[in-house]
Amino acid sequence: MPRGEFRTALRLNPMGPFLYVVCLLQIPYRIIELVGIGRGNALWTAVKEKLALLVWVIFIGLMVQWVVRTALGLTWDSEWPLRRLFFM
């Protein structure tokens, strides 16, 4: 993903680009938490709740794509059957 190979990352792991974004968001999140800028701030509390929800959505997405790949008998290096639908 750092080199912008979005299609390759999506082909290998459909949740990969989302995980990449979450990893990038960890840097400012951890700095804000360590410094304590957001303590007592209602906006920061709301952002933290949304980020926690995002983590659960990504976790569920990883589980769903694993079940689908297993059910379809796909290996990790094979392409998704719906790939042509998204990338012409």
Phi, psi and omega in degrees: 000326180299333179270005177081020180274067185296316182296318179295316179297319180292325179291318181287320180210108183302336179266359183304310179298326178291321176295323178299316179296318179297320177297320178293323179290341180295329184296303178292328179299313181293323178297314180297319179293318181293317182286330179088022181298321187274359182298126177080000180269123182296324180295315180296323177298318179294321179296318179297322178295318179294321178294323177296320177296319179299319179298318179293322178296318179293319178300314178296320177299319177297317179295318181296314181294328176294316179296317180296314179298319180293316181295324180275354180073026181275143172268172184289340179262359177273160183273153175290143179297331183268012183301320181295336178292323183268324182236109182282000000 
